[in-house]
Amino acid sequence: MTSDGEPLMGSGIQARHDALTGVVGVLFDFDGPLCHLFATTTAKYVANELRAFINREGLPPVTSVPPEKRDSPLDILKGAVTEWGDTEAVKQLELHLTEWEHSAVVGAKETDGAAQLVEALWSVGIPMAITTNNSVTAVRRHLDNCGMMYAFEGSIHGRLMGKGGPLRLKPDPDCIERALEGIGPVDRDRILMIGDSPDDVAAAESAAVRFLGFQNPDGNTGLQDAYPGLPLIHRLGDLVRGLA
């Protein structure tokens, strides 16, 4: 969204059909637009495991996560960052979440049309990157499993630990800024991010790139609820047709 409340793209069917017009780079959020990471090992289960880990290690309880996000492992990690600061405890929790993400990859389900869209963008020479709050190693494992690594080698920008600063997760635009550095000097309004959460919208706005919402596979309506009227796409294949 822009500062005056207007969507980063136009609205309605035309916006969806024209989403790739003039685009010179595409940024994907990972969990949702490219796969359903917690399709088998559910997000709720992993969130409970994170809370159990916090209790076992005698760490302070994370109390800032709102009830509607209680079953989100990433929101528990965000809450820990907010409440604990840049501490060794955050590093321990992040590592534990990374281990669970690795386990979840085994049962992850590729988003319908994701491989088709990636191949179509690759075939016309549009560079792509992944901008995610998930761990880079988990993303790589999934891309290796589904045969999409060819399009993203060197262009996976996930959460970073131990780089001399605090853990920066969307809505912070850090992962988008890193992706833009990799793409090179281009007009930001010609970069499109495809995401499925309000944090994705906020990060895209901060980085001044275009945004298209994706209705993720589990039927999450958080994006629609937070940004009524924001253009959404439900089938990635619609974007492939726009490239024809």
N, C-alpha and C positions, 0 to 999 in steps of 0.2 A: 504494500500500500504506500501511496505517497503521503507527504505530510499533510495534505489537505483532505485526506480520506479517500482519494480516488484509487482504484486498483492500479497495480503496476502495469497491467495490460488492460485492453478494453474488456468489455463484458459481453456475455452471450455467445451464441453459436459462432459468429464471425470471428471472435477472438480465438476460439479453439481451432477453427479451420486455418487461421492465419498465424498460428503461434510461432511457426518457424520462419516466417517471412523476414528476410534480412539478418537472420541469426548467424553468427560466426563462431559460436561456442555454446555447448549445452552442459549444464551442471545438474547432476542427479543426486537427490537424497537417496540413501541406500535402502533402508527398511521401509518398504511401501512401494515406491516407484520401480525398484528393481527386483525386490524379493519380499517375501513375508518371512522374516528371520525366525520369529517365534511361532511358527506354524505348528510344530510338534511339541517342543519344549516351550510351554506357554510363557508369555511375559509375566503373568501373575505368579507362576511357579518360581521364576527367576527372582522376581521382586521379593517373594517370601524368603528365598535362599539368601538374598543380600541382607535382609533384616536379621536372619538367623546368624549370619556371619558377624554382623555388628554386635549382636548379643554375646556370641562366643568369645569374641576378641575384647570384650569389655569396653567397646567404643561408645561414645555418646549417642543416644537415639536421635535419628533424623526426624525432626518434628515439623519442618516447614513444607512438606509435600502436601498439597491439598487432597482431600478425599477422592476426588475424581481422577487423580493421577497416582493413587496409592499402588496400583498394579503396574506401574511403569518403572522398569529398572533404571532407565536413564534419568528419570526425575528423582529417584532416590539418590543417584550419584550427584546430580545437580544440587540437591538439598544438602548433601554432605559438603560439597565445595563451598556453598554459601555459609553453612554453619561452622564448619571446621577450619576453613581457610586452606592455605597451601601447606598441608601437613603430610607427614608420613602415613597417617591414617587414611587420608584420601587416596594415596598411592596404593595402599593395601586393598581398599575397596574397589578401586578401578581395576586392579589386576584380577581380583575375584570375578568381577563382571566380565572381563575379557575372557576368562576361562569358561564362563557359562555361555558367552556368545559363540566361542569355538564349538562347544557341544551342540548348540542350537543349529549351527550351520548344517549338520548332518541331516536334520529334518526340515530345513528351510525349503520353501516353495518359490520357484521363480515366478515373478509377476507375469501374467498373460500378456504377450506382446512385447516384453522387455527386450528379448534377444533380437526380435524382428526390428524394433526401432533402433537399437544400437547398431545393428548391421547396416541399416539404411543410412544412418548418419555417417557411419564410417565410409560407406561406399561413395558418398558425395564430398568427403574430405572435411566434414565438420568436426573439430576437436571436441572431446568430451572429458569430463572429470567427475569424480564422486566427491561430494561434500557432505559429510556425515558426522554424527556424534558417536557412531559405532567405532570399534577398534579396527585399525587398518588390516591387521592380520586376519580377523574374521571375514572382512570384506574380500580379501584376496582368496581365502579358502572357497568362498561361495563362487566367485568369478572363475576360479580354476575348475570347480565342479561343473559349472554350467557352460563353460567354453566361451566366456565373454572377456577374459583377461586381455586378449589381444587389443581391445579398444581402450583399456584403462591403465596399461603399464606405465608406472611413474606418475599417474594422475589420480591417485586415491588419497584423499585428504580427510583423515579421521581425527579422533581426539589424540592429543599429544600429552604425554607425561614425561617429567624429567628433562624439560628443555629450558630450564632456567626461569620459568614463570608459572603462574597459576594455570590450572586446567581451564581452557576456554571452550565452552560448548555453545552451540546455537541456543538462543538467538544471537549470541556474539557472532559476528561475521568472520571470525578468524579463518575457518576452513575455506570459506569462499574467497577470501583475500589470497590465501595460499594457492588456490586453484587458478585464480586470475593471473598470478605471477607466472604460473606454468604455461598458461595459454599465450601470454605475451601482450604487448601493447595494442589493445583494441578498444573501441567505444563500448563502455559498459552497458549501454542501452541496446547493444546487439548481442549480449549474452543472456541466455534464458536459463533459469533454474526451474527444475521440476521437483516439487516437494509436496508433502502431505500433512503438514502440521503448522499451527500458528507460529512456532519458533522458526520454521523455514521461511515464512513470509517476512517475519521481522528481520531475519538475517539478510535476506535478499534486499529488503528495503535499505538496510544500513549500508550494504555494499553497492547500492544503486544499480542492481541488475534487474532484468525483467523476470516475471514469475508466472508460472502456470501451476495451478493446484491439481493434484491427483487424488482421487478418491481411493484410498488404499484398500487392499483385499479384504480386510476384516470388517469393513463397513463403518469404520470410524468416521464420525461426523464433526470432529473437533474443528476442522478447517472451515466447513460451511457455517458452523455455529458462531465462530469468532469473526468471520469475514463474509457476511451475507452479500451475495452478488459477485464475489470473486470468481473469475472464470475457472471452471473445473473440467477435467477430462477423466472419463471413466474407463476408456479403452485406449491403450497406447497405440494401437493400430490406426486410430484416427489421425495421429501425427504422421505415421508412415505415408498415409494417403496424401497428406499435405506436402510431402516431398516429391511426389510424382510430377 
